[in-house]
Amino acid sequence: MSLQTQDNARRGILADLIFGSRWMQLPLYLGLILAQAVYVVLFVKELWHLITDGLALGEQQIMLIVLGLIDVVMISNLLVMVIVGGYETFVSRLRLQGHPDQPEWLSHVNAGVLKVKLATAIIGISSIHLLKTFIAAGSIGALPVCGSLEAYQATAAIHEIMRAADAAANLANVKAACSHLSEAGVLWQTIIHSAFILSALGIAWTDRVMHQSGNGKAKAQAAH
């Protein structure tokens, strides 16, 4: 065997090893599937509490809990895009051509399209959180803002706890389930949401420029 043949064989083994390393991402995507199952359990739990105890809640608290459910759904959508799109782009083809349930975007998915869709999904999730903040903006400097039924019930118990002798110690434990609103917190949340929007616009613009550049090179080569 010549030296050239041996060198080509070594390069082939190295190339196969590097290319096969993409399968190391498979456990990561399987882990995301398990994370999505946890979100399904959380959604069912919150929905059951809303159905069984909904009559005891106020309109604002019901709206906050419903927004929390929507938040879980949008995070689940984000997980689906990462799992399906990431596996299709970086690991292996799913071979779903002609499948009646194939997502429309999967037929033309690539790294650029996936980044834009992920950025859009993150903006949607951030919008839900910001909407929850604006709904509860009237409680700035007052009671904690709670997004789950358990946290709401803990908030309702604050009035009783404040009358107790050890109010300071117990109040800290109850408020641990909730988050306080402040003007600075609302401002920073709005700024972060705006940064997400600008980042998504930048990603979309960059992907468009690269796509146009690729089409221009292809047309130039075809002309020659």
Secondary structure, DSSP 8 states (H G I E B T S, - for coil): --HHHHHHHHHHHHHHHHHHGGGGGHHHHHHHHHHHHHHHHHHHHHHHHHHHHGGGS-HHHHHHHHHHHHHHHHHHHHHHIIIIIHHHHHT-----TT-TT--GGGGG--HHHHHHHHHHHHHHHHHHHHHHHHHTGGGTTSS-B--SHHHHHHHHTHHHHTTSTTHHHHHHHHHTTSB---HHHHHHHHHHHHHHHHHHHHHHHHHHHHHHHHHHHHHHHHH-
